[in-house]
């Protein structure tokens, strides 16, 4: 996420970090490079101008002059100004109303709006413990209603059916009546997207908005369209009273222009970002944490929250008790750990939230082979239950069978078994403490992000 921006900003700031004293000359040189980095990231020009002006004013002021490490003080200022342009702090959904709280979803075609409806429903069910109804008022796109019905089934949300022959306003009003009858906490209404903004679309969505008076009107936009995303969001906001924005496809966005432009241009907060195609891949938008990630400082708090939210707590507690009793960590346990890692988005998704990883050269990152995770699961699945419980049984004949059954070779199997043995040794160190409690303890100890040296 935003790899290009991270690399360019860190290159710009690396020279000044080691400076014992900041002068107007070296500040100007650094800011020129930062400006270029932001423009290449497709950040809107007015945003870049304001950002550079604020950083310059602060860098030439007293807070840097009095600092023992002026170079690091400069990085701190850039970090804080990145937060400021993205909204300073997290802004949550407002659901404080008589149920059902109605959320209206708007956006252009292709932004991932319908998928985001399902993601948001899943997020509300799992994180806010809300009962959710979803409905589609998109009567134009072929199979849009059927798509939402399928996704609703995946995330176990209640689906209110609609037909292409109906009027969007009627669908939305009928869905509210249904949600009330079901005592649902939240109703999410999907609307029609267009390839571009047009008057007909705006009139239709204004009519729906006026009829249902949603407590949240969220604009779903593809982050990969850069500053165009911010301009499109502004055009919608001029027609509709938006309450927030959801950025999609941020996992594939190497630039970051949309994330850095939208709040400044629209005045509306980014509330969520989509970080993958699966229905679990929706995260709250924390400007402070994203600023840290952009500057290569990592996002350990989000990583720990991912572990707490997505880890199977029952299995984690069971494993912790098993290890405490001195029982052996076996391949069945190892498989559970690999499946937990897969649920959290894989190795790179977790690594990207660790300090310093974002600034590693691309050829180093490329060595992280996500396929290994699935290969290792295939190898363990090709074993018998006895072999998983007792890896000592794995002689050459058995290894040949397992390699053949999993589509791998003996070398890859031996590599997996070596990693398993390393995990066995690590688990012995956890013998005296509960893993989940250790993670919570670490979360409590984390304060402000550390400035990179």
C-alpha positions as CSV (number, residue, x, y, z in Angstrom):
1,X,0.0,0.0,0.0
2,X,1.4,3.4,-1.1
3,X,4.8,1.8,-1.7
4,X,6.0,4.4,-4.2
5,X,5.0,7.3,-1.9
6,X,6.7,5.7,1.1
7,X,9.9,5.1,-0.8
8,X,10.0,8.6,-2.2
9,X,9.2,10.4,1.1
10,X,11.8,8.3,2.9
11,X,14.4,9.1,0.3
12,X,13.6,12.8,0.7
13,X,13.8,12.7,4.5
14,X,16.8,10.4,4.9
15,X,19.4,13.1,4.2
16,X,18.0,15.5,6.7
17,X,17.5,13.0,9.5
18,X,21.2,13.0,10.3
19,X,21.6,16.8,10.2
20,X,22.9,18.3,13.4
21,X,21.4,21.7,12.4
22,X,18.6,22.6,10.1
23,X,19.0,25.7,7.9
24,X,16.6,27.4,5.5
25,X,18.7,26.0,2.6
26,X,18.6,22.3,3.6
27,X,14.9,22.6,4.6
28,X,14.1,24.1,1.2
29,X,16.0,21.2,-0.6
30,X,14.1,18.6,1.4
31,X,10.8,20.2,0.9
32,X,11.4,20.4,-2.9
33,X,11.9,16.7,-2.9
34,X,8.9,16.1,-0.7
35,X,6.7,18.2,-3.0
36,X,7.9,16.2,-6.0
37,X,7.1,12.9,-4.1
38,X,3.6,14.1,-3.3
39,X,2.9,15.3,-6.8
40,X,4.1,12.0,-8.3
41,X,1.8,10.2,-5.8
42,X,-1.1,12.1,-7.6
43,X,-1.9,14.2,-4.5
44,X,-4.0,17.3,-5.6
45,X,-1.9,20.4,-6.1
46,X,-3.8,22.6,-3.5
47,X,-3.2,19.9,-0.9
48,X,0.5,19.8,-1.8
49,X,0.8,23.6,-1.5
50,X,-0.9,23.7,1.9
51,X,1.1,20.8,3.2
52,X,4.5,22.2,2.1
53,X,3.6,25.6,3.5
54,X,2.6,24.2,6.9
55,X,5.7,22.0,7.2
56,X,8.0,24.9,6.2
57,X,6.5,27.3,8.8
58,X,6.9,24.7,11.5
59,X,10.4,23.6,10.4
60,X,11.7,27.2,10.5
61,X,10.1,27.8,13.8
62,X,11.1,27.4,17.5
63,X,10.1,23.7,17.9
64,X,12.9,22.6,15.5
65,X,15.5,25.1,16.8
66,X,15.1,23.9,20.4
67,X,15.2,20.2,19.4
68,X,18.3,18.2,20.3
69,X,17.8,16.2,17.0
70,X,16.5,18.7,14.4
71,X,16.5,16.1,11.7
72,X,14.1,13.9,13.6
73,X,12.0,16.9,14.6
74,X,11.6,17.5,10.9
75,X,10.3,13.9,10.4
76,X,7.9,14.4,13.3
77,X,6.5,17.5,11.7
78,X,6.0,15.7,8.4
79,X,4.3,12.9,10.2
80,X,1.9,15.3,12.0
81,X,1.1,17.2,8.9
82,X,0.3,14.0,7.0
83,X,-2.2,13.2,9.8
84,X,-3.7,16.7,9.6
85,X,-4.4,16.5,5.9
86,X,-6.0,13.1,6.3
87,X,-8.2,14.1,9.2
88,X,-6.0,13.9,12.4
89,X,-8.1,11.1,14.1
90,X,-10.5,8.2,13.5
91,X,-14.1,9.2,12.7
92,X,-16.5,6.4,13.4
93,X,-19.9,5.7,11.9
94,X,-22.8,7.6,13.6
95,X,-25.4,5.0,14.4
96,X,-27.1,7.0,17.2
97,X,-30.7,7.0,16.1
98,X,-33.9,5.1,16.4
99,X,-33.2,1.7,14.7
100,X,-32.8,0.9,11.9
101,X,-29.9,3.3,11.3
102,X,-30.0,3.8,7.5
103,X,-26.7,3.9,5.6
104,X,-26.9,5.1,1.9
105,X,-24.0,4.0,-0.3
106,X,-23.1,6.1,-3.4
107,X,-20.4,6.0,-6.0
108,X,-19.4,5.4,-9.6
109,X,-19.6,2.1,-11.3
110,X,-16.5,-0.1,-10.9
111,X,-15.5,1.4,-7.5
112,X,-16.5,-1.8,-5.7
113,X,-19.6,-0.4,-4.1
114,X,-21.7,-3.6,-3.9
115,X,-18.8,-5.6,-2.5
116,X,-18.2,-2.8,0.1
117,X,-21.8,-3.0,1.2
118,X,-21.2,-6.7,2.1
119,X,-17.9,-5.8,3.8
120,X,-19.5,-3.1,5.9
121,X,-22.3,-5.4,6.9
122,X,-19.8,-8.0,8.0
123,X,-17.8,-5.3,9.9
124,X,-20.9,-4.1,11.7
125,X,-21.9,-7.6,12.7
126,X,-18.5,-8.6,14.0
127,X,-17.3,-5.3,15.5
128,X,-20.4,-3.5,16.6
129,X,-22.6,-6.6,17.2
130,X,-25.3,-5.1,15.0
131,X,-28.0,-7.0,13.1
132,X,-27.9,-5.8,9.5
133,X,-30.2,-5.8,6.5
134,X,-28.9,-5.0,3.0
135,X,-30.8,-4.1,-0.1
136,X,-30.0,-3.1,-3.7
137,X,-31.7,-0.1,-5.3
138,X,-29.5,-0.6,-8.4
139,X,-32.1,-1.4,-11.1
140,X,-29.8,-0.8,-14.0
141,X,-26.7,-3.0,-13.7
142,X,-27.3,-6.6,-14.8
143,X,-27.2,-9.0,-11.9
144,X,-26.5,-6.3,-9.4
145,X,-29.3,-7.4,-7.1
146,X,-28.3,-11.1,-7.4
147,X,-24.7,-10.2,-6.6
148,X,-25.6,-8.5,-3.4
149,X,-27.9,-11.4,-2.5
150,X,-25.0,-13.8,-2.9
151,X,-22.6,-11.6,-0.9
152,X,-25.2,-11.1,1.9
153,X,-25.4,-14.9,2.2
154,X,-21.6,-15.0,2.6
155,X,-21.5,-12.5,5.4
156,X,-24.7,-13.8,7.0
157,X,-26.6,-10.5,6.6
158,X,-30.3,-10.3,6.1
159,X,-31.1,-9.5,2.4
160,X,-34.2,-7.6,1.4
161,X,-35.1,-8.6,-2.2
162,X,-35.8,-6.1,-5.0
163,X,-36.5,-6.2,-8.7
164,X,-35.3,-4.2,-11.7
165,X,-38.9,-3.2,-12.5
166,X,-39.2,-1.3,-9.2
167,X,-38.3,2.3,-8.5
168,X,-35.3,2.9,-6.3
169,X,-37.2,5.1,-3.9
170,X,-39.9,2.4,-3.4
171,X,-37.2,-0.3,-2.9
172,X,-35.5,1.8,-0.2
173,X,-38.8,2.7,1.6
174,X,-39.9,-1.0,1.5
175,X,-36.5,-2.1,2.9
176,X,-36.9,0.3,5.9
177,X,-40.3,-1.1,6.6
178,X,-38.9,-4.6,6.4
179,X,-35.9,-3.7,8.7
180,X,-38.3,-2.3,11.3
181,X,-40.4,-5.4,11.2
182,X,-37.2,-7.5,11.8
183,X,-36.0,-5.2,14.6
184,X,-32.7,-4.7,12.6
185,X,-30.1,-2.3,14.0
186,X,-28.8,-1.2,10.6
187,X,-30.1,-1.0,7.0
188,X,-27.5,-0.5,4.2
189,X,-28.9,0.6,0.8
190,X,-26.8,0.0,-2.3
191,X,-27.5,2.5,-5.2
192,X,-26.8,2.5,-8.9
193,X,-23.4,3.5,-10.1
194,X,-22.6,5.2,-13.4
195,X,-19.5,5.4,-15.5
196,X,-19.4,9.1,-14.9
197,X,-21.4,11.8,-13.0
198,X,-24.6,12.8,-14.8
199,X,-27.7,14.8,-13.9
200,X,-30.0,11.8,-14.1
201,X,-28.0,9.9,-11.6
202,X,-27.8,12.8,-9.2
203,X,-31.6,13.4,-9.4
204,X,-32.3,9.8,-8.7
205,X,-29.9,9.5,-5.7
206,X,-31.2,12.8,-4.3
207,X,-34.7,11.5,-4.4
208,X,-33.7,8.3,-2.6
209,X,-31.8,10.4,0.0
210,X,-34.8,12.7,0.6
211,X,-37.2,9.8,1.0
212,X,-35.2,7.7,3.5
213,X,-33.2,10.5,5.3
214,X,-30.1,8.3,6.0
215,X,-28.0,8.9,9.1
216,X,-24.9,8.1,7.1
217,X,-24.3,8.8,3.4
218,X,-21.1,7.2,2.3
219,X,-19.3,7.7,-0.9
220,X,-17.4,4.7,-2.2
221,X,-14.4,5.5,-4.4
222,X,-11.5,3.7,-6.0
223,X,-8.3,4.9,-4.4
224,X,-6.3,4.0,-7.5
225,X,-7.9,6.9,-9.4
226,X,-5.7,9.2,-7.3
227,X,-6.8,12.9,-7.1
228,X,-9.7,12.2,-9.5
229,X,-11.2,10.2,-6.6
230,X,-11.1,13.4,-4.5
231,X,-12.6,15.5,-7.3
232,X,-15.4,12.9,-7.9
233,X,-16.1,12.8,-4.1
234,X,-16.4,16.6,-4.1
235,X,-18.9,16.6,-7.1
236,X,-21.1,14.1,-5.2
237,X,-20.8,16.1,-2.0
238,X,-21.9,19.2,-3.9
239,X,-25.1,17.3,-4.7
240,X,-25.5,15.1,-1.6
241,X,-24.8,15.8,2.0
242,X,-22.0,13.1,2.3
243,X,-21.0,12.1,5.9
244,X,-17.9,10.2,4.9
245,X,-15.9,8.3,2.3
246,X,-14.8,4.6,1.9
247,X,-11.6,4.1,-0.1
248,X,-11.5,0.8,-2.0
249,X,-8.6,-1.1,-3.5
250,X,-6.0,0.6,-1.3
251,X,-4.0,-2.7,-1.3
252,X,-3.2,-2.1,-5.0
253,X,-2.6,1.6,-4.7
254,X,1.2,2.4,-4.8
255,X,0.7,6.1,-4.9
256,X,-1.7,7.3,-2.1
257,X,-3.0,10.5,-3.8
258,X,-6.7,9.8,-2.9
259,X,-6.0,9.1,0.8
260,X,-4.0,12.4,1.0
261,X,-6.4,14.6,-1.0
262,X,-10.0,13.6,-0.1
263,X,-10.4,15.2,3.3
264,X,-8.8,18.4,2.2
265,X,-10.9,18.8,-0.9
266,X,-14.3,17.6,0.4
267,X,-14.0,18.4,4.1
268,X,-15.4,14.9,4.7
269,X,-13.6,12.1,6.6
270,X,-12.5,8.8,5.2
271,X,-14.1,6.3,7.5
272,X,-13.0,3.0,6.1
273,X,-10.6,1.6,3.5
274,X,-10.8,-1.6,1.6
275,X,-7.5,-3.6,1.7
276,X,-8.4,-6.6,-0.4
277,X,-11.1,-8.4,-2.3
278,X,-12.4,-10.7,0.5
279,X,-15.4,-9.6,2.6
280,X,-13.1,-9.4,5.7
281,X,-10.8,-6.9,4.1
282,X,-12.2,-3.7,5.4
283,X,-10.4,-1.5,8.0
284,X,-11.2,1.6,9.9
285,X,-9.3,4.6,8.6
286,X,-6.8,5.8,11.2
287,X,-5.0,8.9,9.8
288,X,-2.3,8.7,12.5
289,X,-1.6,5.1,11.8
290,X,-1.6,5.5,8.1
291,X,0.8,8.5,8.4
292,X,3.1,6.2,10.3
293,X,2.9,3.5,7.6
294,X,3.6,6.0,4.9
295,X,6.8,7.1,6.7
296,X,7.9,3.5,7.2
297,X,7.2,3.5,11.0
298,X,4.8,0.6,10.8
299,X,1.4,0.2,12.4
300,X,1.8,-2.2,15.2
301,X,-1.5,-1.2,16.9
302,X,-3.5,-2.3,13.8
303,X,-1.5,-5.5,13.6
304,X,-2.3,-6.4,17.2
305,X,-6.0,-5.5,16.6
306,X,-6.0,-7.8,13.6
307,X,-4.6,-10.6,15.7
308,X,-7.2,-10.0,18.4
309,X,-10.1,-9.7,16.0
310,X,-9.3,-12.4,13.5
311,X,-7.5,-15.0,15.6
312,X,-9.7,-17.9,16.7
313,X,-9.6,-17.1,20.4
314,X,-10.9,-20.6,21.4
315,X,-8.1,-22.3,19.5
316,X,-5.5,-19.8,20.8
317,X,-6.5,-20.4,24.4
318,X,-6.6,-24.2,23.9
319,X,-3.1,-24.1,22.4
320,X,-1.8,-21.9,25.3
321,X,-3.1,-24.3,27.9
322,X,-1.6,-27.2,26.0
323,X,1.8,-25.5,25.8
324,X,1.6,-24.5,29.5
325,X,1.1,-28.2,30.4
326,X,4.3,-29.0,28.6
327,X,2.6,-30.9,25.8
328,X,4.3,-31.1,22.4
329,X,3.4,-28.6,19.6
330,X,2.6,-30.8,16.6
331,X,1.8,-30.4,12.9
332,X,-1.9,-30.2,13.6
333,X,-1.2,-27.1,15.8
334,X,1.1,-25.8,13.1
335,X,-1.6,-26.1,10.5
336,X,-4.0,-24.1,12.8
337,X,-1.4,-21.3,13.0
338,X,-1.0,-21.2,9.3
339,X,-4.7,-21.0,8.8
340,X,-4.8,-18.1,11.3
341,X,-2.1,-16.4,9.3
342,X,-4.1,-16.9,6.1
343,X,-7.2,-15.4,7.8
344,X,-5.1,-12.2,8.6
345,X,-4.3,-11.6,5.0
346,X,-1.1,-13.6,4.7
347,X,2.6,-12.8,5.5
348,X,3.0,-9.6,3.6
349,X,-0.2,-8.0,4.9
350,X,1.2,-8.5,8.5
351,X,4.8,-7.5,7.6
352,X,3.7,-4.2,6.0
353,X,2.4,-3.1,9.5
354,X,5.8,-3.7,11.1
355,X,8.2,-0.7,11.5
356,X,10.8,-0.5,8.7
357,X,9.3,-3.1,6.4
358,X,7.7,-0.6,4.1
359,X,11.1,1.0,3.4
360,X,12.8,-2.2,2.4
361,X,14.0,-2.5,-1.2
362,X,11.4,-4.2,-3.5
363,X,13.8,-7.1,-4.3
364,X,13.8,-7.9,-0.6
365,X,10.0,-7.8,-0.3
366,X,9.8,-10.0,-3.4
367,X,11.5,-12.8,-1.5
368,X,8.4,-13.1,0.7
369,X,6.7,-16.0,-1.0
370,X,2.9,-16.0,-0.2
371,X,2.6,-19.3,-2.1
372,X,4.6,-21.1,0.6
373,X,1.7,-20.6,3.0
374,X,-0.7,-22.5,0.8
375,X,2.0,-25.1,-0.1
376,X,2.7,-25.8,3.5
377,X,-1.0,-26.2,4.2
378,X,-1.3,-28.6,1.3
379,X,1.7,-30.7,2.6
380,X,0.1,-31.0,6.1
381,X,-3.3,-31.9,4.6
382,X,-1.6,-34.7,2.6
383,X,-0.5,-36.3,5.9
384,X,-2.4,-38.9,7.9
385,X,-3.7,-37.8,11.3
386,X,-1.0,-40.0,13.0
387,X,1.7,-38.3,11.0
388,X,0.5,-34.8,12.0
389,X,0.5,-35.8,15.7
390,X,3.9,-37.5,15.4
391,X,6.3,-36.1,12.7
392,X,8.9,-38.7,13.8
393,X,7.0,-41.2,11.6
394,X,7.9,-39.3,8.5
395,X,10.5,-41.6,6.8
396,X,11.5,-41.2,3.1
397,X,8.7,-43.4,1.8
398,X,6.0,-41.3,3.6
399,X,7.7,-38.0,2.6
400,X,7.6,-39.1,-1.1
401,X,3.9,-39.9,-0.7
402,X,3.2,-36.5,0.9
403,X,5.2,-34.5,-1.6
404,X,3.4,-36.3,-4.5
405,X,0.0,-35.7,-2.9
406,X,0.6,-32.0,-2.3
407,X,2.2,-31.2,-5.7
408,X,5.5,-30.3,-4.1
409,X,8.9,-32.0,-3.8
410,X,11.0,-33.5,-0.9
411,X,13.2,-30.4,-0.7
412,X,10.1,-28.2,-0.1
413,X,8.7,-30.7,2.4
414,X,12.0,-30.7,4.4
415,X,12.1,-26.9,4.4
416,X,8.6,-26.9,5.8
417,X,9.5,-29.4,8.5
418,X,12.5,-27.3,9.5
419,X,10.3,-24.2,9.9
420,X,7.9,-26.4,12.0
421,X,10.8,-27.4,14.3
422,X,11.7,-23.7,14.7
423,X,8.1,-23.0,15.7
424,X,8.2,-25.9,18.1
425,X,11.2,-24.3,19.9
426,X,9.5,-20.9,19.9
427,X,6.4,-22.4,21.5
428,X,8.4,-23.7,24.4
429,X,9.2,-20.1,25.3
430,X,5.5,-19.3,25.5
431,X,5.1,-22.0,28.1
432,X,4.8,-19.6,31.1
433,X,2.4,-17.1,29.5
434,X,-0.9,-16.9,27.6
435,X,-0.2,-15.8,23.9
436,X,-3.4,-13.6,23.7
437,X,-2.5,-11.9,27.0
438,X,1.0,-11.2,25.8
439,X,-0.4,-9.5,22.7
440,X,-2.8,-7.4,24.8
441,X,0.1,-6.5,27.1
442,X,2.2,-5.4,24.1
443,X,-0.7,-3.2,22.9
444,X,-0.9,-1.4,26.2
445,X,2.8,-0.6,26.2
446,X,2.7,1.0,22.8
447,X,2.6,4.8,22.9
448,X,3.5,7.2,20.1
449,X,5.0,5.8,17.0
450,X,8.8,5.9,17.1
451,X,10.6,8.3,14.7
452,X,12.9,6.3,12.4
453,X,16.6,7.0,12.9
